[in-house]
Amino acid sequence: MTPRGRAQLGQFVVEGARLVSRAVKSGHMPRRVVVSDRLLRQRQAQASDLLEELARSSCEVITVPEAVMLELGEGRNGGQLMALCEIPRPPPLSEIHGMACARSAPVLVLVDVEEPGNVGALVRTALASDAVAIVAVGVSDPFHPKAVRTSMGSLFKLPVVHHYEVQPVLAELASLRCIAAVAEDGVAPWDADYGTATALFVGSEGKGLPISVAEVLHERVTIPMRDGVDSFSVNAAAAIVLYEVNRRRKHGA
């Protein structure tokens, strides 16, 4: 399913019994589940319990040959069970702003992070770092199947907002302390001023955060590295900075 298809249907694909189970436990009951005949024959406890729970709900369960499932899952064994879940209705940016202020907690903003695996990893990092929400901008696609898999279920526990343009995001979050994670020419994470509520902006692996975005934010942060290294991965960089944000929150250092 393409991003446009997901947007039109208002649904996204969740692959594998483990992730579908996490979706259900988080209140994201699928509309439809497709399961391979092989998985039914194996009678795995987790899958059997899940299918029984789905059968008691209004979810439609469809059984197909294993070959069909492998084709749908592009050969991945996790594709022995797939579900279509509703894309959650996103809260408005004003609500996210309010949540960040009320909890003095960060918001993670992804600007044109192209690789779905990085997007999923960033969602997982955001949840672990007690961020109030993920704001995905441009091509950043948290509901891509690879992003969903890489998030390991974190996507079901965190508000996610998507905007095609960055300007509305900048305008709505302007009164938070907006920080740019950049590969060079920024202050060290431990020297930055994060304020009481922070919005951390990160960009793609290859291009980084657009200069037009970084230059209008309150501060730029660069993680010191050994010579000859271009940068940390975007997920590692976000984790390091968010860790420092939380250290300040908890210890006031």
Buried (B, 14 or more C-beta within 10 A) or exposed (E): BEEEEBBEEEBBBBBBBBBBBBBBEBEBBBBBBBBBBBBBEEEBEEBBEBBEBBEEEEBEBEBBEBEBBBEBBEEBEBBBBBBBBEBBEBBEBEBBBBBBBEBBBBBBBBBBBBBBBBBBBBBBBBBEBBBBBBBBBBBBBBBBBBBBBBBBBBBBBBBBBBBEEBEEBBEBBEEBBBBBBBBEEBEEBEEBEBBEBBBBBBBBBEEBBBEEBBEEBBBBBBBEEEEEEEBBEBBEBBBBBBBBBBBBBEEEE
